[in-house]
């Protein structure tokens, strides 16, 4: 890649200038300037050197610039800009060669071997199985699935996992709530407590129970009734979550049951290891973990006074189980109420003798649904939440996924429902997909006119010399770099930003120039350009789970 070529050249020149310290390849950064007049790539290496050597950055930049000898086919020109940047402009030959690369690789363009040999687990959504998935879960689904896709595109072996919290207080409350609804529907006078689940979906579950077993459960011992209802309610709700996720384009390799994990003996293993390491103690009848010895602000309870394990102990056991399965890296995507869990979980992993850097914990922030600039009212059926199913039904999977990925995952997201349902350039999904569909239309028109794209080697790409043509090439060749950046940072929003930039560059080109012209050579070159653009749009959309329509 041209960046690596430039880094080597710059490092070599720096080493030849007396009085300057050496810079490693990692220290020589090349970025894309925001303004066209600043070129295509820029380095601040001279400013880094100026701090180390106590010299003028502008003078250092001039000295480096004068000594640089570069392949003009790759880099056409370079210049120094205050206060010490060196800016570079691509050579046309490099841009045309990159078009050849896109045509040669097609669906593989953008992929790399960055993570070859690395086994990664991505656990995401993992909502309690006590009701429908909400919009925060939907955002987590879009983010987690896209991260997994991006890591796979960069050579990682990836497993998607969903952790089913099918034990504990919330599941007991679920069973109690469904049982009360079941008894109410059968005519019993029993009140639903304030701390029960109140969504209308529980009434549906109770009706299904009556359809299946009638009044049979009324004659069973209370404990047996509760257990049967727990099992059936969990099965129904988890199945519904699986179906909603599948409709959203998300499937998992593993659905991990907390109940089964608990039966495996992993909690006893964790307690034994922490005891052996001197990391737990007893106080007031409870068992505590010395998490304050690591990254946490205070110690945490593992076993309560009544002998019941805390969620934290279960989570430690779950993460030990993950790491025991041989993953080099564990990525957890947690909801906005889990900030405090990050330091305590890192503490626990380290206390078990495991490198905490293998654990990558990310928080996905809240989603605000807006209509007319005001928050959308809560769901009537689900209670206090807007369900994922309701949202997808209204705006569609493509729109929902794209909107959920438009901001960094740690940023709050305002989801504008009015914009989401528009079919105009105001809707970013429509804007991007329309670019892909427009290219399909142009290619079809060319074919209808008897014009076909020759073998790419026979196309005179040097005819692509207009500013808008070159700008479009400069955008589409960035896909491998964008994917690598998204993989390293776990930031899939980079792809939505990039897709909009590509669509903008295409629309600017298309509105100014005809593709199918009277000049056969120019027509072939422009067909090659838009075909490459279509490849890039489709590849990038696929990584975030969004379709690339051929007509709209």
N, C-alpha and C positions, 0 to 999 in steps of 0.2 A: 504494500500500500504506500501511497505517496507520503503519508505522515511518517512512516518508519524511515523512508528514504531521506526525508528532510532532517529528522532527528539525528541520523548518523552523520550527515553532512555538517550540520551545525556543531555537533559535539567535536568533530574532527577539526573544524576551523578554530573553535575555542581553545583546543589543546595546542594550537600553533601560535597563539598570541601570547607574548611574554607578559607576565604580571597578572594574568587571569587564572583563577582557580578552575579546576575541571568541574564539569557538570555531568552527572549520570544521565542515562537515557530517560529515567523516570522524572528527572528534574526539568527536562526540556519539554514543556507543554505546548501543544499547537491547538488553537481554538478557531472557531469560525466567527469572524467579525460580523457584527449586525448590519453594518452599512456596506453596500456594494463597493464604494470607492475605497474601502479599506482592504480590498482583496478577498481571497477565498480562505486563506489561513493566516494566523498571526501567532507569534511567539513573544513572550515576555522574558526570554532567557537573559537578555541584557540587563533587565532590572533586577533579576535574581543575582546575577554576577556583581552588579553595582553595590548591592548590600553587603556581599561577602568581601569585595575588594576595596570598598570605600571610594569608588570612582563614579564618574558621570555616566548614567545609563545611556544617554543619547550618543555619547562618544563611543561607548562599547558597542552599541548597536551598529553604528557607522563602520567600525573596524571589522565587525563580523560580516556585515553586508558586502563590504568591498572584497573580502577574501573568498566569499562563497562562489563556487563554480558549479552550476546546476545544469542538468539536462533540460534544454529549453522546450523539449516536447512535453516534459512533465510540468515544469514551472516556467511560465513565459517571462515573468518579471517579478522583482521584489524591491521593496523600498522601506525606508525607516520613517516611523511616525512617532511624534512626541507622546509620552516622555521617554521612549526607548523601545517601542514595539518594532519588530521586523515583520512586514506583511508580504504575503506571497500570492500570486495569481496563477491559476492552473494554465498549463499549456493546452491548446486545442487537441493535440494528438492524444494526450492523456484522457481527455473527456470522451473522444471518439472510441478509444480502446475500452473504456469502461462500458460504453454501450454494447460493444461486442461481448463483453463479459456477462452482461445481463442476459443477452440473447442466448449465450452459450449455457448459462446455468439455469435460466428460467425459474422453476419452482424452488430450486435450491439457492437462488441468489439471496444473500443475507445470512445464510447459515455459516457456522464456524465450528471449530473444535476446541473452543475455550475451556469447556468443562469435561473434556474427554477423560473417562476413568473415574469421574466423581459421581457418587450415588447420593441423591438429594431427595428428601421427603418434604412435601409441602402440605401442611395441615391447615385447612381453612373452612370457614362457616361454623361447623361443629356446634350448631345451636341446640339448646335444650329441646328434647323431643316432646315438648308440652303444648305445642301449638304450631300454627303456620309460620313459615319463614317470613321475616319482615324485610324492610328495604335496606337496613344495614347488612343483613345477611346476603341480600342480593348484591350489594356492593362488594362484599367480601368474596362472593362467588365469582364475580367478574374479575376482580383483582387477582385472586388466587389462581384461577384457571389460566389467566393470561400470563402470570409469572411462571407457571409450570410450562406453558407453551414456549415462552421465551427461553427458559433454561434448556428445554429439549432442543430448540433451534441452535443453541450454542454448545451442543455436544454432551450435556449432562444426562445421566440416567435419572429419571424423575418418577416418583410415586406420589399420587394424590391420595390424601387420607382424610376421612371424616370421623371424628370421635363422638360417639353416641353416649351422652350422659344418662344412662338408663338405670341409675340407682340414686339414692339420696332423697333429701327432703322434697325436692321439687317433683319427683316422680310419685312419691307418696301422696303429695297434694293433688297431683293429676288424678290418681286413682280415686281418691276421696271425692273429688269434684265430679267425675263421671258417674260414680256410684250414686251420689245425691241426685244428679239429673235423671239417672235411670229410675230411682225410686219415685222421684216426683212425677215422671211420665206414667208410672204405674199407679199413681193415685195416692201415694204416701204424702203426708204433711211433714216435710223436712226442709229446713232452711239451708241455704248455701252460705257458708261463713264468709266474712269480708276478705279473708286471706286466701280464699279459693280462687280457681280460675273461672272467669265469668264470660268468656267468649261464647258466642252462639254455636261455634263449631263443636263444643262439648255436648250440646243438645243433640246435634247430628250423630255424634258417636253413641250417645245413649239410645237413640232411636235404632241405630244399626244393631246394637246389642239386643234390643227387644225383638227385632226382626229375626235374629239368629237364635236366641235362647228363650224368648218370651219371659215368663216369670220364674224360670228355673233358679236364677241366682238368689231369689228371695228366700229360698228354703235351705240354702247352704250355710255352713258356719261362716261368721263374719270374715275371718281371716282368709278363708278359701275364696269367698266372693271377691274380696279386695284384690287378691293375687290374680284371679282370672281376669278381672277388669283391667288391672295394671298391664297385664301381658297383651290383651287385645287392643287397649288404647294406644300403647306404645307401638305396636305393630302397625296400626292404622296411620298414626301420625308420622312415623319414620318413613313408611311407604309413600305418604303424601309428600314429604320433604324430598324424597328421592325423585318422585315424578316431576315436582316443580323444578328441581335442579336440572333434570334431564331435558325438560322443555327449554330451559335456559342455556342449553348446550354444555352442561357440566356433568361429567361422570367421574366416579372415583375408582381407584384401584383397590382401596381397602376401606371397609366400614368397621371401625374398631369399637367393640362393646365394652363399656366401663365395667359392667357386671362380670363379663368373662375375664377381663383383665384382673379384677379383684380376686377371682377364683384361682388365678395362676400362681398366687403366692408372692407376687412382686412386692407387695407392701411389706411383708415380713423380711424380704431381702433388703429393701431400702432401710428399714429400721435397724437391721443387723449391721449394715455397712456404716450408717451414721453413728451408731453406738460405738462400733470399733474405732471410728475416727475421732471419737470424743466430741461429737457435734450435737448431742442431744442431752437433755436433762429433764428432771421432773420438778414441777412446781404446782402447788394447789391441786394436786390430783390429776394434772394434765401432763402430757409429754410435749416438750418444746424443742425446736430446732434453733441452734445458735446462728441464725442467718445474719445477725449484726456483725459477726466475725468476718463477713465477706462483703457483699454489696448492699445489703439491706439496712434500713434505719433501725429496725427493731427485730427481736426474735419472734418466731411464729409457732403457733400451736400445730402439732401433728395429730395428736390423739386427745380428744376432749375428755372432761371429767367422767362422762358416762361411758367411756371406752370406745366411742365411735370415731372412726378416722375422719379427718377433715378433708375438704376438697383439695387442699394444698398437698397433703400426703398422697392422695390419689394422683394428682398431677405429677408429683415427683416420680411415682411408680410408672406412670405412663411415659414420661420422658426417658426414664431408664430403659424401659421396654423398647422405645424407638431406637435409642443409641445402641442397644444390644443387637438390633437387627442389622447393624453394619452400615448405617448411613453416615457418610462423611459430614453431612450438614443437615440440620433440622431447621426448617422455616415454619414458624407459627404465625398465623395472621389472626390477631385477637381483636375483640370489639373495644369501643371507646371507654368502657368501664374497667379495663384490665391494666391500666398504667402501673398500678402498684404491684402487679404480679411479676413484672419484668425483673426487677432486682432480686426478688426472693427466689425466682426460678433459676436465675443464673447462679445464685448462691448455692442452691441445692445441688445443681449439676456439678459445680466445682467441688463441693463437699464430698461428692461421690467419687472424686478422683478423675473426673472427665473434664477435658478442656472446654471451658464455657464458650469459647469462640465458635465452637461447632453448633451452638444454639443461636439462631437468628430470630429474634422476637420482634414483630412489627404490629403497631396499633393502627387499625382502620377507623377513621373518625366518622362522626355522625352524618346522616343525610337528612336534609330538610326538603321535603316536597312542597313546591310552590305552585299555586294557580292564581293568576291575576295578582301576582306579587305577594300573596298571603299563604300561610301554611295550609296544606290540604287537611281536611277534617279526618278524624280517625275512622277506621273501618267499622262498619256496623256489625259484621259477622265475627271479626277477630278481636273485638274489644278495643284496647288502647293502641293498636298498631295498624299500620298500613301494610298489607301483605305483599309479598313478592309476586304472588300470582295475580293479584289485582293490578299491580303496576305493569307487569308484562302484558297482560290482556289489553290494557289501554294504549301503551306506546309501542309494544313489540320488543322482541329480544334484542335486535340490532341496536335500536335506539337506547334501550336501557343499558346495555353493556357499554356502549360508547360514552354515554353521559357519565356513568360511574367511573370511567377511566380518564376523565378530562382533567382531573386534578390529582396532585400527590395524595397518596393514601392517608397520610397523616394530617391532611387538611380537611376541614369541614366542607361539605359539598351541598350547594343549593341546586336542586334538580328542578328546573323550570318546565312544568308540564305543558304549558302553552307552546313553548318553543319545540318541545319534544314531539308534538303531534303535527307540526308544520311541515309542509313539503316545499321548502324554499331554501335559499342560501343562508337564511338565518339559522336553520337547523344544521349543525356541523356534520351529522351523520348523512343527511340527504346530500349535502355539499360534496362530501367525499365519494359517496356511492354514485352520485350523478356523474362525477368525473370518469369513473370506471365504465358506467353504462354509456356515456357519450363516446368513449373510445371504441367500445363494441359497435356502436352505431356507425362510426366513421369507417371502421374496418369492414363492416357489412356493406356500406355504401360503395367502398372501393371495389369490393368483390363483385357487387352488382354491375359496376361499370367495366368489369373485365380487368381490373387492376389487381395484381397480386404482389405480395412482398417477395422479392427475390431472396436467395440465400444471403444471409447477412454479410458474408465475405465479399459479395458482389455489389453491395450498396456503397455508393460514394458518400460516406458520412461527412466528408469535408464540406459538403454543401450546407451543412447545419452550422451557420455562422452568425445568425441573427442573435441579438441579445436575449430575447425571450426563449429561443431554442437552447442556447447555452445555459441560461438560468435553469431551465427545466432539467437539463442533463445534470447540472450541479446538484439539484435536489434529489433526483432519483438514485444517484450513485452513493448517497449517504446511508442507504438502508442498512448495510452491514455494520457501520459505525453506530447507528442508532440502536440496533438490536444489542450489540455488545455493551453499550452504555446502560441500556435497560436491564440487561442481565446482571451486570456488576452492581448496580444500585438497587435492583428490585423495584424499578419504577416504570410500570407499564404505561403510565400517562405520557411518557416520551413518544410513544407510537401514535397516540391520538394527535399530539401536537405536530408530529412529523407528517402524518397523513393530510392534515389540513394545509400544511406548507406545500406538499406535493400537488394537492388539488388546486391550490391557488396558482402555482406556477403553470400548471397545465391550462387552467382557464384563461390566464393572461396570454399564453401562447395561442390557444385556440381562437380567442376572440380577435386576434390580430392577423392570423395567417390561415389560409386554406391548406388543408393537408393534401387533398387530391387536386392536382393542378395540371396544366398542359405540359409541364416539364416532367418527363418520366423519371429522370434522375432525382429531382427534388422531391417528387411524390414518394419515391421509394425511401429516401432518407427520412422524410417526415413520418411515413408509416412505421419505419423502424424505431423512430423516437417515441411515438405514441404507444407502440406495442410494448416497448421496454417500460414505459410509464405504467401501462396496464399490469404488467408482471409485478412491478413494485407495489402498486396499490393492492393487488390481490394477495401478495405474500404478507404484507403488513396487516391487512384486515384479518387474514386467517389467524395470525398470532394472537389477536385479541378476540377471536371467536365471532367475527362479524362477516356476513355474506358479502360477496362482490357481484351484484346483479348486472346482467347484460342489457337490461332495459328497465325503464322506470316510467 
